[in-house]
Amino acid sequence: MKYTEEHEWLRVEGDYVVVGITEHAAAQLGDVVFVELPEVETQVATGDEVVVIESVKAASDILAPVDGEVVEVNDELASNPGLVNEDPTGRAWFFKLKVEDLSVVDQFMDEDEYADLIG
């Protein structure tokens, strides 16, 4: 698993990159009450706002960490947004991206580097 400075995690699964937020981010948000996911087949560029998360504290955007096409979204989050707090790095993934080169994920932080970031 790799991590962004925006507290997202990325995991290569087969031909796709799966994206979610870290436990640290989920804890900072507080209780998540709504998640708006992108449409499947949406083309995204690095930095595009892809997901909107609303919690009891604030609304936040999840940005596309890399260029790609959304090939699947986690529909379970629409009916159970609290899953983001319960299992942020497991069942609460947001979307899967098809990217041209999966090695693009290697540019992000590993677990030790992310741990240093959040102190």
Secondary structure as UniProt FT lines:
FT   STRAND          2..3
FT   TURN            5..6
FT   STRAND          8..13
FT   TURN            14..15
FT   STRAND          16..21
FT   HELIX           23..29
FT   STRAND          32..36
FT   TURN            40..41
FT   STRAND          43..44
FT   TURN            46..47
FT   STRAND          49..55
FT   STRAND          59..63
FT   STRAND          68..73
FT   HELIX           76..79
FT   TURN            81..82
FT   HELIX           83..86
FT   TURN            88..92
FT   STRAND          95..98
FT   HELIX           102..107
FT   HELIX           111..118
//
